[in-house]
Amino acid sequence: MDPMLLLSTEKLPQGPDWLYEIKLDGYRALAINTGGRVQLRSRNDNDFSTRYAPITAALRGLPEETVIDGEVVALDEEGRPSFHLLQNFPTSRAHLAFFVFDVLIWQSRDVTGETLEQRRRLLEKHVLMRLAEPIYYSPELKANLADLVHSVRLQGLEGLVAKRRSSRYESGRRSGAWHKMRVNRGQEAANSSRSPTR
């Protein structure tokens, strides 16, 4: 199963039908617990399980026969995602984290046909409380878009993501139900060659 993809845009959609999240500067990955074995797989289906062993160990609380979507991130001393630190892990002294933002399968039940809001409620109620640090939830940012863009710019974060609340999970597709926008472009050249990211 492939992760759902985001459509790059210069301007995010607005309105009550959309929710916003921070655009993280890391590696997109699916966390899978099947047959009693936990795996962390990249967007290109590379095995991250050993490379990011602290995350894999923390995912052992994931319900059986469950698949969740998220992003492997390295945080700097100020708690901001740093792709440079992630590239140099484990030699870098970064705090490794996995930010979860969706669920595809829950205890053998395919939930990709449910709405994003339904899937996030399922995550909040049945999955996240079984996981501990360094597993975190990617929360909805409840503010107007202009304020969010201003805040992201001031904090030096990479950008924002907009997702349609009613969207189904379209594995491997870039349908336009999910958008991403870069706000701070200072790292764009350095990051342009990487492929496993969100």
Sequence and secondary structure as in RCSB ss.txt:
>XXXX:A:sequence
MDPMLLLSTEKLPQGPDWLYEIKLDGYRALAINTGGRVQLRSRNDNDFSTRYAPITAALRGLPEETVIDGEVVAL
DEEGRPSFHLLQNFPTSRAHLAFFVFDVLIWQSRDVTGETLEQRRRLLEKHVLMRLAEPIYYSPELKANLADLVH
SVRLQGLEGLVAKRRSSRYESGRRSGAWHKMRVNRGQEAANSSRSPTR
>XXXX:A:secstr
      EE SS   STTEEEEEE  SEEEEEEEETTEEEEEETT  B TTTTHHHHHHGGGS TTEEEEEEEEEE
 TTS B HHHHHTTTTS  EEEEEEEEEEEETTEE TTS HHHHHHHIIIIIGGG  TTEEE     S HHHHHH
HHHHHT  EEEEEETT    TT   SSEEEEES  TTHHHHTT  S  
